[in-house]
Protein backbone atom coordinates (compact mmCIF):
# COMPACT_ATOMS: atom_id res chain seq x y z
CA UNK A 1 0.00 0.00 0.00
CA UNK A 2 1.44 3.38 -1.00
CA UNK A 3 1.49 6.48 1.13
CA UNK A 4 -1.25 9.08 0.80
CA UNK A 5 -2.57 11.94 2.88
CA UNK A 6 -5.72 13.99 2.57
CA UNK A 7 -7.72 16.46 4.62
CA UNK A 8 -11.37 16.86 5.55
CA UNK A 9 -13.07 19.65 7.43
CA UNK A 10 -15.65 19.29 10.26
CA UNK A 11 -16.54 22.79 11.43
CA UNK A 12 -13.30 24.26 12.72
CA UNK A 13 -11.56 20.86 13.04
CA UNK A 14 -9.29 19.71 10.22
CA UNK A 15 -8.88 15.94 9.91
CA UNK A 16 -5.69 14.67 8.29
CA UNK A 17 -6.23 11.16 6.91
CA UNK A 18 -2.97 9.21 6.65
CA UNK A 19 -2.67 5.96 4.69
CA UNK A 20 0.28 3.60 4.32
CA UNK A 21 3.69 3.70 5.97
CA UNK A 22 4.53 6.44 8.47
CA UNK A 23 8.30 6.83 8.62
CA UNK A 24 10.66 9.81 8.42
CA UNK A 25 9.86 10.80 4.82
CA UNK A 26 6.10 10.50 5.21
CA UNK A 27 6.27 12.21 8.60
CA UNK A 28 8.04 15.17 7.03
CA UNK A 29 5.27 15.45 4.41
CA UNK A 30 2.64 15.37 7.16
CA UNK A 31 4.57 17.97 9.16
CA UNK A 32 4.74 20.26 6.13
CA UNK A 33 0.98 19.91 5.70
CA UNK A 34 0.45 20.66 9.40
CA UNK A 35 2.60 23.81 9.13
CA UNK A 36 0.52 24.96 6.13
CA UNK A 37 -2.71 24.35 8.04
CA UNK A 38 -1.44 26.27 11.06
CA UNK A 39 -0.32 29.12 8.80
CA UNK A 40 -3.88 29.20 7.41
CA UNK A 41 -5.22 29.65 10.94
CA UNK A 42 -6.33 26.07 11.59
CA UNK A 43 -6.00 25.52 15.35
CA UNK A 44 -7.76 22.16 15.79
CA UNK A 45 -6.17 19.26 13.97
CA UNK A 46 -6.97 15.58 14.19
CA UNK A 47 -4.63 12.93 12.77
CA UNK A 48 -6.57 9.90 11.53
CA UNK A 49 -4.10 7.02 11.64
CA UNK A 50 -6.63 4.25 10.98
CA UNK A 51 -5.05 3.27 7.65
CA UNK A 52 -1.42 3.47 8.76
CA UNK A 53 0.14 0.10 8.01
CA UNK A 54 3.53 0.74 9.61
CA UNK A 55 4.88 3.25 12.13
CA UNK A 56 8.55 3.26 13.10
CA UNK A 57 10.61 5.30 15.55
CA UNK A 58 11.17 8.02 12.95
CA UNK A 59 7.41 8.27 12.50
CA UNK A 60 6.99 8.55 16.26
CA UNK A 61 9.59 11.30 16.22
CA UNK A 62 7.58 13.11 13.57
CA UNK A 63 4.44 12.79 15.71
CA UNK A 64 6.31 14.47 18.57
CA UNK A 65 7.60 17.15 16.21
CA UNK A 66 4.05 17.79 14.97
CA UNK A 67 2.75 18.05 18.51
CA UNK A 68 5.48 20.54 19.43
CA UNK A 69 4.82 22.62 16.31
CA UNK A 70 1.08 22.70 17.01
CA UNK A 71 1.66 23.52 20.68
CA UNK A 72 3.99 26.43 19.82
CA UNK A 73 1.31 27.78 17.47
CA UNK A 74 -1.40 27.58 20.13
CA UNK A 75 -3.11 24.75 18.28
CA UNK A 76 -4.41 21.36 19.42
CA UNK A 77 -3.20 18.17 17.74
CA UNK A 78 -4.93 14.89 18.57
CA UNK A 79 -4.88 11.42 17.03
CA UNK A 80 -7.34 8.63 16.39
CA UNK A 81 -7.01 4.96 15.67
CA UNK A 82 -3.43 4.19 16.54
CA UNK A 83 -2.64 0.62 15.55
CA UNK A 84 -1.98 -1.77 18.46
CA UNK A 85 1.78 -1.64 17.73
CA UNK A 86 1.80 2.16 17.47
CA UNK A 87 -0.20 2.44 20.67
CA UNK A 88 2.31 0.18 22.40
CA UNK A 89 5.19 2.41 21.26
CA UNK A 90 3.31 5.54 22.37
CA UNK A 91 2.76 4.00 25.82
CA UNK A 92 6.37 2.80 26.15
CA UNK A 93 7.74 6.22 25.25
CA UNK A 94 5.23 8.04 27.50
CA UNK A 95 3.92 9.97 24.49
CA UNK A 96 0.40 9.25 25.72
CA UNK A 97 1.01 12.03 28.24
CA UNK A 98 1.19 14.63 25.44
CA UNK A 99 -0.52 13.07 22.42
CA UNK A 100 -4.18 12.37 23.04
CA UNK A 101 -5.38 9.28 21.17
CA UNK A 102 -9.07 8.55 20.73
CA UNK A 103 -10.66 5.25 19.68
CA UNK A 104 -13.02 6.85 17.15
CA UNK A 105 -13.46 10.02 15.15
CA UNK A 106 -16.73 11.18 16.70
CA UNK A 107 -15.32 11.10 20.23
CA UNK A 108 -12.22 12.96 19.09
CA UNK A 109 -14.27 15.63 17.30
CA UNK A 110 -16.42 16.11 20.40
CA UNK A 111 -13.28 16.54 22.53
CA UNK A 112 -12.42 19.75 20.70
CA UNK A 113 -15.58 21.33 22.08
CA UNK A 114 -14.32 21.16 25.68
C-alpha positions in Angstrom: 0.0 0.0 0.0 1.4 3.4 -1.0 1.5 6.5 1.1 -1.2 9.1 0.8 -2.6 11.9 2.9 -5.7 14.0 2.6 -7.7 16.5 4.6 -11.4 16.9 5.5 -13.1 19.6 7.4 -15.6 19.3 10.3 -16.5 22.8 11.4 -13.3 24.3 12.7 -11.6 20.9 13.0 -9.3 19.7 10.2 -8.9 15.9 9.9 -5.7 14.7 8.3 -6.2 11.2 6.9 -3.0 9.2 6.7 -2.7 6.0 4.7 0.3 3.6 4.3 3.7 3.7 6.0 4.5 6.4 8.5 8.3 6.8 8.6 10.7 9.8 8.4 9.9 10.8 4.8 6.1 10.5 5.2 6.3 12.2 8.6 8.0 15.2 7.0 5.3 15.5 4.4 2.6 15.4 7.2 4.6 18.0 9.2 4.7 20.3 6.1 1.0 19.9 5.7 0.5 20.7 9.4 2.6 23.8 9.1 0.5 25.0 6.1 -2.7 24.3 8.0 -1.4 26.3 11.1 -0.3 29.1 8.8 -3.9 29.2 7.4 -5.2 29.6 10.9 -6.3 26.1 11.6 -6.0 25.5 15.3 -7.8 22.2 15.8 -6.2 19.3 14.0 -7.0 15.6 14.2 -4.6 12.9 12.8 -6.6 9.9 11.5 -4.1 7.0 11.6 -6.6 4.2 11.0 -5.0 3.3 7.7 -1.4 3.5 8.8 0.1 0.1 8.0 3.5 0.7 9.6 4.9 3.3 12.1 8.6 3.3 13.1 10.6 5.3 15.6 11.2 8.0 13.0 7.4 8.3 12.5 7.0 8.5 16.3 9.6 11.3 16.2 7.6 13.1 13.6 4.4 12.8 15.7 6.3 14.5 18.6 7.6 17.1 16.2 4.1 17.8 15.0 2.7 18.0 18.5 5.5 20.5 19.4 4.8 22.6 16.3 1.1 22.7 17.0 1.7 23.5 20.7 4.0 26.4 19.8 1.3 27.8 17.5 -1.4 27.6 20.1 -3.1 24.7 18.3 -4.4 21.4 19.4 -3.2 18.2 17.7 -4.9 14.9 18.6 -4.9 11.4 17.0 -7.3 8.6 16.4 -7.0 5.0 15.7 -3.4 4.2 16.5 -2.6 0.6 15.6 -2.0 -1.8 18.5 1.8 -1.6 17.7 1.8 2.2 17.5 -0.2 2.4 20.7 2.3 0.2 22.4 5.2 2.4 21.3 3.3 5.5 22.4 2.8 4.0 25.8 6.4 2.8 26.2 7.7 6.2 25.2 5.2 8.0 27.5 3.9 10.0 24.5 0.4 9.2 25.7 1.0 12.0 28.2 1.2 14.6 25.4 -0.5 13.1 22.4 -4.2 12.4 23.0 -5.4 9.3 21.2 -9.1 8.5 20.7 -10.7 5.3 19.7 -13.0 6.9 17.2 -13.5 10.0 15.1 -16.7 11.2 16.7 -15.3 11.1 20.2 -12.2 13.0 19.1 -14.3 15.6 17.3 -16.4 16.1 20.4 -13.3 16.5 22.5 -12.4 19.7 20.7 -15.6 21.3 22.1 -14.3 21.2 25.7 
